[in-house]
Amino acid sequence: MMQFGAQATGTPRRPSTQAVAPSPSDLAAENARLKRENDRLRMERDILKT
């Protein structure tokens, strides 16, 4: 039985060392999503304070 993460030779798998950089449009979309989430959380916090 092969162990999880092992290749057919029985040697452990090595993690990929090359990171893929996200595109500028992906970063802009993520930034916009996080800003919306931040605004929503601030509003919820302010409602709970009262």
CHARMM-style PDB file with segment names, atoms N, HN, CA, C and O in Angstrom:
ATOM      1  N   MET     1       0.850  -1.192   0.000  1.00  0.00      PROA
ATOM      2  CA  MET     1       0.000   0.000   0.000  1.00  0.00      PROA
ATOM      3  C   MET     1       0.886   1.242   0.000  1.00  0.00      PROA
ATOM      4  O   MET     1       1.794   1.363   0.823  1.00  0.00      PROA
ATOM      5  N   MET     2       0.621   2.161  -0.922  1.00  0.00      PROA
ATOM      6  HN  MET     2      -0.116   2.063  -1.591  1.00  0.00      PROA
ATOM      7  CA  MET     2       1.416   3.378  -1.017  1.00  0.00      PROA
ATOM      8  C   MET     2       0.921   4.408  -0.013  1.00  0.00      PROA
ATOM      9  O   MET     2      -0.282   4.564   0.194  1.00  0.00      PROA
ATOM     10  N   GLN     3       1.833   5.084   0.585  1.00  0.00      PROA
ATOM     11  HN  GLN     3       2.810   4.958   0.416  1.00  0.00      PROA
ATOM     12  CA  GLN     3       1.473   6.129   1.544  1.00  0.00      PROA
ATOM     13  C   GLN     3       1.073   7.392   0.806  1.00  0.00      PROA
ATOM     14  O   GLN     3       1.535   7.638  -0.308  1.00  0.00      PROA
ATOM     15  N   PHE     4       0.222   8.185   1.418  1.00  0.00      PROA
ATOM     16  HN  PHE     4      -0.154   7.985   2.323  1.00  0.00      PROA
ATOM     17  CA  PHE     4      -0.195   9.450   0.818  1.00  0.00      PROA
ATOM     18  C   PHE     4       1.012  10.336   0.578  1.00  0.00      PROA
ATOM     19  O   PHE     4       1.836  10.510   1.475  1.00  0.00      PROA
ATOM     20  N   GLY     5       1.134  10.906  -0.628  1.00  0.00      PROA
ATOM     21  HN  GLY     5       0.464  10.765  -1.358  1.00  0.00      PROA
ATOM     22  CA  GLY     5       2.234  11.809  -0.933  1.00  0.00      PROA
ATOM     23  C   GLY     5       3.486  11.113  -1.414  1.00  0.00      PROA
ATOM     24  O   GLY     5       4.496  11.773  -1.657  1.00  0.00      PROA
ATOM     25  N   ALA     6       3.452   9.797  -1.558  1.00  0.00      PROA
ATOM     26  HN  ALA     6       2.631   9.261  -1.360  1.00  0.00      PROA
ATOM     27  CA  ALA     6       4.646   9.071  -2.007  1.00  0.00      PROA
ATOM     28  C   ALA     6       4.521   8.774  -3.495  1.00  0.00      PROA
ATOM     29  O   ALA     6       3.425   8.515  -3.993  1.00  0.00      PROA
ATOM     30  N   GLN     7       5.634   8.812  -4.196  1.00  0.00      PROA
ATOM     31  HN  GLN     7       6.524   9.022  -3.792  1.00  0.00      PROA
ATOM     32  CA  GLN     7       5.650   8.463  -5.611  1.00  0.00      PROA
ATOM     33  C   GLN     7       5.803   6.958  -5.739  1.00  0.00      PROA
ATOM     34  O   GLN     7       5.983   6.256  -4.744  1.00  0.00      PROA
ATOM     35  N   ALA     8       5.731   6.471  -6.960  1.00  0.00      PROA
ATOM     36  HN  ALA     8       5.585   7.042  -7.768  1.00  0.00      PROA
ATOM     37  CA  ALA     8       5.824   5.033  -7.200  1.00  0.00      PROA
ATOM     38  C   ALA     8       7.171   4.477  -6.732  1.00  0.00      PROA
ATOM     39  O   ALA     8       7.262   3.297  -6.391  1.00  0.00      PROA
ATOM     40  N   THR     9       8.206   5.301  -6.709  1.00  0.00      PROA
ATOM     41  HN  THR     9       8.132   6.259  -6.986  1.00  0.00      PROA
ATOM     42  CA  THR     9       9.514   4.832  -6.280  1.00  0.00      PROA
ATOM     43  C   THR     9       9.634   4.755  -4.769  1.00  0.00      PROA
ATOM     44  O   THR     9      10.615   4.222  -4.252  1.00  0.00      PROA
ATOM     45  N   GLY    10       8.649   5.281  -4.056  1.00  0.00      PROA
ATOM     46  HN  GLY    10       7.852   5.715  -4.477  1.00  0.00      PROA
ATOM     47  CA  GLY    10       8.690   5.250  -2.609  1.00  0.00      PROA
ATOM     48  C   GLY    10       9.359   6.473  -2.003  1.00  0.00      PROA
ATOM     49  O   GLY    10       9.458   6.576  -0.780  1.00  0.00      PROA
ATOM     50  N   THR    11       9.819   7.396  -2.830  1.00  0.00      PROA
ATOM     51  HN  THR    11       9.739   7.312  -3.823  1.00  0.00      PROA
ATOM     52  CA  THR    11      10.435   8.610  -2.297  1.00  0.00      PROA
ATOM     53  C   THR    11       9.359   9.644  -2.010  1.00  0.00      PROA
ATOM     54  O   THR    11       8.376   9.727  -2.748  1.00  0.00      PROA
ATOM     55  N   PRO    12       9.521  10.428  -0.964  1.00  0.00      PROA
ATOM     56  CA  PRO    12       8.501  11.430  -0.647  1.00  0.00      PROA
ATOM     57  C   PRO    12       8.459  12.521  -1.713  1.00  0.00      PROA
ATOM     58  O   PRO    12       9.474  12.847  -2.328  1.00  0.00      PROA
ATOM     59  N   ARG    13       7.275  13.076  -1.918  1.00  0.00      PROA
ATOM     60  HN  ARG    13       6.450  12.812  -1.418  1.00  0.00      PROA
ATOM     61  CA  ARG    13       7.103  14.162  -2.885  1.00  0.00      PROA
ATOM     62  C   ARG    13       7.664  15.447  -2.320  1.00  0.00      PROA
ATOM     63  O   ARG    13       7.578  15.710  -1.121  1.00  0.00      PROA
ATOM     64  N   ARG    14       8.229  16.228  -3.188  1.00  0.00      PROA
ATOM     65  HN  ARG    14       8.299  16.014  -4.162  1.00  0.00      PROA
ATOM     66  CA  ARG    14       8.751  17.526  -2.770  1.00  0.00      PROA
ATOM     67  C   ARG    14       7.766  18.609  -3.174  1.00  0.00      PROA
ATOM     68  O   ARG    14       7.194  18.547  -4.262  1.00  0.00      PROA
ATOM     69  N   PRO    15       7.560  19.598  -2.320  1.00  0.00      PROA
ATOM     70  CA  PRO    15       6.634  20.678  -2.677  1.00  0.00      PROA
ATOM     71  C   PRO    15       7.186  21.494  -3.838  1.00  0.00      PROA
ATOM     72  O   PRO    15       8.398  21.612  -4.015  1.00  0.00      PROA
ATOM     73  N   SER    16       6.297  22.038  -4.602  1.00  0.00      PROA
ATOM     74  HN  SER    16       5.312  21.942  -4.459  1.00  0.00      PROA
ATOM     75  CA  SER    16       6.698  22.882  -5.723  1.00  0.00      PROA
ATOM     76  C   SER    16       7.374  24.141  -5.198  1.00  0.00      PROA
ATOM     77  O   SER    16       6.873  24.777  -4.271  1.00  0.00      PROA
ATOM     78  N   THR    17       8.494  24.496  -5.778  1.00  0.00      PROA
ATOM     79  HN  THR    17       8.902  23.979  -6.531  1.00  0.00      PROA
ATOM     80  CA  THR    17       9.235  25.670  -5.306  1.00  0.00      PROA
ATOM     81  C   THR    17       8.923  26.905  -6.126  1.00  0.00      PROA
ATOM     82  O   THR    17       9.347  28.006  -5.774  1.00  0.00      PROA
ATOM     83  N   GLN    18       8.179  26.738  -7.226  1.00  0.00      PROA
ATOM     84  HN  GLN    18       7.834  25.844  -7.511  1.00  0.00      PROA
ATOM     85  CA  GLN    18       7.857  27.879  -8.069  1.00  0.00      PROA
ATOM     86  C   GLN    18       6.465  28.380  -7.730  1.00  0.00      PROA
ATOM     87  O   GLN    18       5.478  27.666  -7.907  1.00  0.00      PROA
ATOM     88  N   ALA    19       6.392  29.604  -7.244  1.00  0.00      PROA
ATOM     89  HN  ALA    19       7.194  30.184  -7.100  1.00  0.00      PROA
ATOM     90  CA  ALA    19       5.105  30.208  -6.933  1.00  0.00      PROA
ATOM     91  C   ALA    19       4.626  30.987  -8.157  1.00  0.00      PROA
ATOM     92  O   ALA    19       5.405  31.683  -8.808  1.00  0.00      PROA
ATOM     93  N   VAL    20       3.356  30.862  -8.455  1.00  0.00      PROA
ATOM     94  HN  VAL    20       2.723  30.297  -7.926  1.00  0.00      PROA
ATOM     95  CA  VAL    20       2.778  31.577  -9.584  1.00  0.00      PROA
ATOM     96  C   VAL    20       2.262  32.914  -9.062  1.00  0.00      PROA
ATOM     97  O   VAL    20       1.427  32.957  -8.159  1.00  0.00      PROA
ATOM     98  N   ALA    21       2.763  33.996  -9.634  1.00  0.00      PROA
ATOM     99  HN  ALA    21       3.441  33.961 -10.368  1.00  0.00      PROA
ATOM    100  CA  ALA    21       2.339  35.327  -9.201  1.00  0.00      PROA
ATOM    101  C   ALA    21       0.953  35.628  -9.774  1.00  0.00      PROA
ATOM    102  O   ALA    21       0.711  35.409 -10.961  1.00  0.00      PROA
ATOM    103  N   PRO    22       0.045  36.129  -8.934  1.00  0.00      PROA
ATOM    104  CA  PRO    22      -1.283  36.469  -9.442  1.00  0.00      PROA
ATOM    105  C   PRO    22      -1.210  37.660 -10.393  1.00  0.00      PROA
ATOM    106  O   PRO    22      -0.337  38.519 -10.268  1.00  0.00      PROA
ATOM    107  N   SER    23      -2.129  37.696 -11.333  1.00  0.00      PROA
ATOM    108  HN  SER    23      -2.838  36.999 -11.435  1.00  0.00      PROA
ATOM    109  CA  SER    23      -2.146  38.792 -12.300  1.00  0.00      PROA
ATOM    110  C   SER    23      -2.608  40.071 -11.610  1.00  0.00      PROA
ATOM    111  O   SER    23      -3.273  40.004 -10.577  1.00  0.00      PROA
ATOM    112  N   PRO    24      -2.267  41.228 -12.161  1.00  0.00      PROA
ATOM    113  CA  PRO    24      -2.709  42.499 -11.566  1.00  0.00      PROA
ATOM    114  C   PRO    24      -4.232  42.597 -11.458  1.00  0.00      PROA
ATOM    115  O   PRO    24      -4.745  43.164 -10.494  1.00  0.00      PROA
ATOM    116  N   SER    25      -4.958  42.051 -12.436  1.00  0.00      PROA
ATOM    117  HN  SER    25      -4.541  41.590 -13.220  1.00  0.00      PROA
ATOM    118  CA  SER    25      -6.421  42.111 -12.348  1.00  0.00      PROA
ATOM    119  C   SER    25      -6.940  41.233 -11.217  1.00  0.00      PROA
ATOM    120  O   SER    25      -7.928  41.578 -10.569  1.00  0.00      PROA
ATOM    121  N   ASP    26      -6.273  40.084 -10.970  1.00  0.00      PROA
ATOM    122  HN  ASP    26      -5.470  39.804 -11.497  1.00  0.00      PROA
ATOM    123  CA  ASP    26      -6.656  39.236  -9.841  1.00  0.00      PROA
ATOM    124  C   ASP    26      -6.407  39.960  -8.524  1.00  0.00      PROA
ATOM    125  O   ASP    26      -7.220  39.889  -7.603  1.00  0.00      PROA
ATOM    126  N   LEU    27      -5.274  40.655  -8.443  1.00  0.00      PROA
ATOM    127  HN  LEU    27      -4.613  40.712  -9.191  1.00  0.00      PROA
ATOM    128  CA  LEU    27      -4.957  41.404  -7.226  1.00  0.00      PROA
ATOM    129  C   LEU    27      -5.949  42.536  -6.999  1.00  0.00      PROA
ATOM    130  O   LEU    27      -6.367  42.775  -5.865  1.00  0.00      PROA
ATOM    131  N   ALA    28      -6.328  43.232  -8.057  1.00  0.00      PROA
ATOM    132  HN  ALA    28      -5.988  43.038  -8.978  1.00  0.00      PROA
ATOM    133  CA  ALA    28      -7.295  44.330  -7.940  1.00  0.00      PROA
ATOM    134  C   ALA    28      -8.655  43.803  -7.501  1.00  0.00      PROA
ATOM    135  O   ALA    28      -9.326  44.424  -6.677  1.00  0.00      PROA
ATOM    136  N   ALA    29      -9.066  42.660  -8.048  1.00  0.00      PROA
ATOM    137  HN  ALA    29      -8.521  42.155  -8.717  1.00  0.00      PROA
ATOM    138  CA  ALA    29     -10.351  42.074  -7.667  1.00  0.00      PROA
ATOM    139  C   ALA    29     -10.328  41.632  -6.203  1.00  0.00      PROA
ATOM    140  O   ALA    29     -11.300  41.842  -5.477  1.00  0.00      PROA
ATOM    141  N   GLU    30      -9.243  41.032  -5.776  1.00  0.00      PROA
ATOM    142  HN  GLU    30      -8.453  40.861  -6.365  1.00  0.00      PROA
ATOM    143  CA  GLU    30      -9.123  40.605  -4.379  1.00  0.00      PROA
ATOM    144  C   GLU    30      -9.106  41.813  -3.448  1.00  0.00      PROA
ATOM    145  O   GLU    30      -9.715  41.783  -2.379  1.00  0.00      PROA
ATOM    146  N   ASN    31      -8.414  42.869  -3.850  1.00  0.00      PROA
ATOM    147  HN  ASN    31      -7.919  42.893  -4.719  1.00  0.00      PROA
ATOM    148  CA  ASN    31      -8.359  44.088  -3.047  1.00  0.00      PROA
ATOM    149  C   ASN    31      -9.752  44.696  -2.900  1.00  0.00      PROA
ATOM    150  O   ASN    31     -10.132  45.114  -1.806  1.00  0.00      PROA
ATOM    151  N   ALA    32     -10.509  44.748  -3.987  1.00  0.00      PROA
ATOM    152  HN  ALA    32     -10.200  44.408  -4.875  1.00  0.00      PROA
ATOM    153  CA  ALA    32     -11.871  45.286  -3.936  1.00  0.00      PROA
ATOM    154  C   ALA    32     -12.760  44.434  -3.038  1.00  0.00      PROA
ATOM    155  O   ALA    32     -13.562  44.963  -2.268  1.00  0.00      PROA
ATOM    156  N   ARG    33     -12.617  43.105  -3.139  1.00  0.00      PROA
ATOM    157  HN  ARG    33     -11.966  42.676  -3.765  1.00  0.00      PROA
ATOM    158  CA  ARG    33     -13.416  42.209  -2.291  1.00  0.00      PROA
ATOM    159  C   ARG    33     -13.100  42.420  -0.820  1.00  0.00      PROA
ATOM    160  O   ARG    33     -14.002  42.461   0.016  1.00  0.00      PROA
ATOM    161  N   LEU    34     -11.817  42.555  -0.508  1.00  0.00      PROA
ATOM    162  HN  LEU    34     -11.085  42.522  -1.188  1.00  0.00      PROA
ATOM    163  CA  LEU    34     -11.420  42.752   0.881  1.00  0.00      PROA
ATOM    164  C   LEU    34     -11.896  44.099   1.417  1.00  0.00      PROA
ATOM    165  O   LEU    34     -12.269  44.200   2.586  1.00  0.00      PROA
ATOM    166  N   LYS    35     -11.887  45.130   0.580  1.00  0.00      PROA
ATOM    167  HN  LYS    35     -11.584  45.047  -0.369  1.00  0.00      PROA
ATOM    168  CA  LYS    35     -12.394  46.439   1.011  1.00  0.00      PROA
ATOM    169  C   LYS    35     -13.885  46.368   1.305  1.00  0.00      PROA
ATOM    170  O   LYS    35     -14.351  46.937   2.292  1.00  0.00      PROA
ATOM    171  N   ARG    36     -14.644  45.666   0.446  1.00  0.00      PROA
ATOM    172  HN  ARG    36     -14.265  45.203  -0.356  1.00  0.00      PROA
ATOM    173  CA  ARG    36     -16.084  45.508   0.700  1.00  0.00      PROA
ATOM    174  C   ARG    36     -16.321  44.745   2.003  1.00  0.00      PROA
ATOM    175  O   ARG    36     -17.184  45.111   2.801  1.00  0.00      PROA
ATOM    176  N   GLU    37     -15.551  43.690   2.206  1.00  0.00      PROA
ATOM    177  HN  GLU    37     -14.849  43.393   1.558  1.00  0.00      PROA
ATOM    178  CA  GLU    37     -15.694  42.909   3.438  1.00  0.00      PROA
ATOM    179  C   GLU    37     -15.340  43.749   4.658  1.00  0.00      PROA
ATOM    180  O   GLU    37     -16.011  43.673   5.688  1.00  0.00      PROA
ATOM    181  N   ASN    38     -14.296  44.542   4.542  1.00  0.00      PROA
ATOM    182  HN  ASN    38     -13.751  44.604   3.706  1.00  0.00      PROA
ATOM    183  CA  ASN    38     -13.881  45.408   5.640  1.00  0.00      PROA
ATOM    184  C   ASN    38     -14.986  46.414   5.984  1.00  0.00      PROA
ATOM    185  O   ASN    38     -15.282  46.641   7.157  1.00  0.00      PROA
ATOM    186  N   ASP    39     -15.588  47.012   4.957  1.00  0.00      PROA
ATOM    187  HN  ASP    39     -15.347  46.827   4.004  1.00  0.00      PROA
ATOM    188  CA  ASP    39     -16.682  47.963   5.184  1.00  0.00      PROA
ATOM    189  C   ASP    39     -17.865  47.280   5.871  1.00  0.00      PROA
ATOM    190  O   ASP    39     -18.464  47.842   6.787  1.00  0.00      PROA
ATOM    191  N   ARG    40     -18.198  46.070   5.427  1.00  0.00      PROA
ATOM    192  HN  ARG    40     -17.711  45.614   4.682  1.00  0.00      PROA
ATOM    193  CA  ARG    40     -19.319  45.336   6.020  1.00  0.00      PROA
ATOM    194  C   ARG    40     -19.035  44.999   7.480  1.00  0.00      PROA
ATOM    195  O   ARG    40     -19.911  45.139   8.333  1.00  0.00      PROA
ATOM    196  N   LEU    41     -17.821  44.558   7.765  1.00  0.00      PROA
ATOM    197  HN  LEU    41     -17.109  44.445   7.072  1.00  0.00      PROA
ATOM    198  CA  LEU    41     -17.469  44.205   9.140  1.00  0.00      PROA
ATOM    199  C   LEU    41     -17.454  45.429  10.050  1.00  0.00      PROA
ATOM    200  O   LEU    41     -17.860  45.349  11.209  1.00  0.00      PROA
ATOM    201  N   ARG    42     -16.989  46.556   9.529  1.00  0.00      PROA
ATOM    202  HN  ARG    42     -16.660  46.621   8.587  1.00  0.00      PROA
ATOM    203  CA  ARG    42     -17.027  47.794  10.327  1.00  0.00      PROA
ATOM    204  C   ARG    42     -18.460  48.189  10.636  1.00  0.00      PROA
ATOM    205  O   ARG    42     -18.759  48.613  11.752  1.00  0.00      PROA
ATOM    206  N   MET    43     -19.364  48.053   9.644  1.00  0.00      PROA
ATOM    207  HN  MET    43     -19.121  47.709   8.737  1.00  0.00      PROA
ATOM    208  CA  MET    43     -20.753  48.391   9.861  1.00  0.00      PROA
ATOM    209  C   MET    43     -21.355  47.473  10.925  1.00  0.00      PROA
ATOM    210  O   MET    43     -22.062  47.935  11.820  1.00  0.00      PROA
ATOM    211  N   GLU    44     -21.073  46.177  10.824  1.00  0.00      PROA
ATOM    212  HN  GLU    44     -20.499  45.802  10.097  1.00  0.00      PROA
ATOM    213  CA  GLU    44     -21.585  45.234  11.824  1.00  0.00      PROA
ATOM    214  C   GLU    44     -21.051  45.561  13.220  1.00  0.00      PROA
ATOM    215  O   GLU    44     -21.785  45.495  14.206  1.00  0.00      PROA
ATOM    216  N   ARG    45     -19.785  45.910  13.291  1.00  0.00      PROA
ATOM    217  HN  ARG    45     -19.188  45.964  12.490  1.00  0.00      PROA
ATOM    218  CA  ARG    45     -19.173  46.266  14.575  1.00  0.00      PROA
ATOM    219  C   ARG    45     -19.861  47.502  15.161  1.00  0.00      PROA
ATOM    220  O   ARG    45     -20.167  47.546  16.352  1.00  0.00      PROA
ATOM    221  N   ASP    46     -20.099  48.503  14.307  1.00  0.00      PROA
ATOM    222  HN  ASP    46     -19.850  48.467  13.340  1.00  0.00      PROA
ATOM    223  CA  ASP    46     -20.737  49.728  14.777  1.00  0.00      PROA
ATOM    224  C   ASP    46     -22.173  49.465  15.249  1.00  0.00      PROA
ATOM    225  O   ASP    46     -22.626  50.064  16.225  1.00  0.00      PROA
ATOM    226  N   ILE    47     -22.876  48.580  14.565  1.00  0.00      PROA
ATOM    227  HN  ILE    47     -22.508  48.094  13.773  1.00  0.00      PROA
ATOM    228  CA  ILE    47     -24.232  48.232  14.994  1.00  0.00      PROA
ATOM    229  C   ILE    47     -24.210  47.555  16.349  1.00  0.00      PROA
ATOM    230  O   ILE    47     -25.058  47.829  17.198  1.00  0.00      PROA
ATOM    231  N   LEU    48     -23.244  46.672  16.556  1.00  0.00      PROA
ATOM    232  HN  LEU    48     -22.555  46.450  15.866  1.00  0.00      PROA
ATOM    233  CA  LEU    48     -23.151  45.958  17.832  1.00  0.00      PROA
ATOM    234  C   LEU    48     -22.727  46.862  18.974  1.00  0.00      PROA
ATOM    235  O   LEU    48     -23.041  46.578  20.130  1.00  0.00      PROA
ATOM    236  N   LYS    49     -22.016  47.952  18.674  1.00  0.00      PROA
ATOM    237  HN  LYS    49     -21.762  48.182  17.735  1.00  0.00      PROA
ATOM    238  CA  LYS    49     -21.574  48.879  19.721  1.00  0.00      PROA
ATOM    239  C   LYS    49     -22.750  49.641  20.334  1.00  0.00      PROA
ATOM    240  O   LYS    49     -22.691  50.023  21.503  1.00  0.00      PROA
ATOM    241  N   THR    50     -23.808  49.866  19.568  1.00  0.00      PROA
ATOM    242  HN  THR    50     -23.857  49.556  18.619  1.00  0.00      PROA
ATOM    243  CA  THR    50     -24.918  50.683  20.060  1.00  0.00      PROA
ATOM    244  C   THR    50     -25.891  49.900  20.891  1.00  0.00      PROA
ATOM    245  OT1 THR    50     -26.878  50.456  21.374  1.00  0.00      PROA
TER     246      THR     50
END
